[in-house]
Amino acid sequence: MGEAAGHGRGPALEPEAQIVIAVHTADRPIRRAVESVAAAGQGRAAAVVVCHNMDPAPVRKALAGLDGSAAKVLELNDGIASPAGPFNFGLRSATAEFVGIMGSDDALEPGAVAAWLDLAASTNADVAIAPLRTRSGCPILTPRARVLRGPLVDPLKDRLAYRTAPLGLFRRRLLEANQLLLTEGLQTGEDLEFGLKLWFAGAAIAYRPGLPAYLVGEDAEVRVTSAVLALKEQFRDVRHLVEGEWFAGLRPPERDAIAVKLLRGHVLSAALRRGSGFAWDPADCQELSALTSEIAAFAPGSSRALSRPDADLLAALRGTGSPADVRRALQRREAAGPLRRSLTRHLADNLRSEAPLRSNASSLLASVLGKARRPLRAFPAANSPQGRKDAT
């Protein structure tokens, strides 16, 4: 049984938003993360720091001297090497109207949470999706939303399936009503089903890419999401999703959109990341074949939204468990030029929302407009709508 203990850091007014930060080792830059939450909230947000299977003393020491309302520190000792446990524990312990999650290596831009709260208030949204940037300032263009739209987004038209990382703010009552939890026991991908269920719950979702951003850090020497795992382990999150009742019960267009994300963002990317020069073993090849077949059974038309080289690679992976065949298929995909990688096999399929031509065009236009507008943006005051710009 896991044991948990909470330690408040002094009396304070209830914040409008609480950001849950999971910490697994004492060397994480937790003070920087908590300070960024305070600066992002402008008096309206606080951090919930969950020390996971570790002594909390170094964390409390790192936070010494901060304002008492900046964070509360909780302990969770469950003996499970998965970030889902501490995130779920922190979300259940939160009391604010809006909650969010954050990695201990990450940070928030000044005014971010205040701007997200204002966006949710002005649109009556239950979810405010955070814009993403690297700490060096490079935008991460997910979701690949339409450029010409209002502040609210549609899970299908705006390709929310591509952004399963649930970063931003969501109403706590929405999580409770839909019993949304991160998938416990997974080393990676614990947020896949959580994020998709959040987007397709029927709630009002707001997204303005010009607002202050969530900054993705790269401080950890080994980030689990960047490690090369055996594919059977790496795909546990995908199998958990596609073999569950929720995915099977979706409408066909929703299953197709999610299947395209799974095929392109998980199956094909895992194969391409390893590449034709990888020491492929039969177990990994068989896992690729079995998973692509399983996804195709739920969404048989999803591969039509892939580029022709990707569709050809997918068909090859599905049809073989041989390392030699997988290497040859990857060599053919690696030789494909940019134009071929942008076009589907059938001309009409290029008009699909998930097709590379349309989604890449949306990303390119959003990037151009973002670069033009970001230098003009001043972080808005907590109660001011000024400066909240969208790529429209």
Disulfide bonds with the S-S distance in Angstrom:
none
